[in-house]
Each structure stands twice: as C-alpha cells, then as structure tokens.
Amino acid sequence: MPANRPLTQRLRDWFVYRRALANLCNVDDRLLADLGMERASLRARLKDSFDR
C-alpha cells in the first residue's frame, strides 16, 4: 500500500481487504469451480489490489 495515502484511507482500505478475505472464506468451492477460479488466485488478486 502506498505510504502517501492518508492514514484514515489506509485503515479503511485494510478493513475492506479483511472483509473481502472473510467473504471469500464463505464462498463455496463448487461455485469457484463453476467460475473457473481458484481460491488462492482470488486471494492473490485481492492482495494485489490492496497493495496498490
């Protein structure tokens, strides 16, 4: 995450990221398979979007 963003924005982004990870845990593996995605790749995409 870039350090030039205000602390409040960085905290908000962190909470959004954690909520997204929690929601990802609730997604059924069969749904992910139907979408052609893997849980690890989605987790990596979330982390990449958070680090920007």
C-alpha positions in Angstrom: 0.0 0.0 0.0 1.5 3.4 -0.9 2.6 5.4 2.1 1.5 8.7 0.6 -2.2 8.0 1.3 -3.8 9.4 4.4 -3.8 7.1 7.4 -7.7 7.0 7.5 -7.8 5.9 3.9 -5.2 3.2 4.5 -7.2 1.9 7.5 -10.4 1.9 5.5 -8.7 0.0 2.7 -7.3 -2.5 5.2 -10.8 -3.1 6.6 -12.2 -3.5 3.2 -9.5 -6.0 2.3 -10.1 -8.0 5.5 -13.8 -8.1 4.9 -13.2 -9.3 1.3 -11.0 -12.1 2.7 -13.7 -13.1 5.2 -16.3 -13.1 2.4 -14.0 -15.2 0.3 -13.9 -17.9 3.0 -17.7 -18.1 2.8 -17.7 -18.8 -1.0 -18.4 -22.5 -1.8 -15.6 -24.3 -3.7 -18.1 -25.6 -6.2 -19.1 -22.0 -7.1 -15.5 -21.1 -7.6 -15.0 -24.2 -9.8 -18.0 -23.2 -11.9 -16.5 -19.7 -12.3 -13.2 -21.3 -13.3 -11.3 -19.7 -10.4 -9.2 -20.9 -7.6 -9.4 -19.6 -4.0 -5.6 -18.9 -4.0 -5.7 -16.9 -7.2 -8.6 -14.8 -5.9 -6.8 -14.2 -2.6 -3.7 -13.1 -4.6 -5.8 -10.7 -6.7 -7.3 -9.2 -3.5 -3.8 -8.7 -2.0 -2.5 -7.1 -5.3 -5.4 -4.7 -5.3 -4.8 -3.8 -1.7 -1.1 -3.2 -2.2 -1.7 -0.6 -4.9 
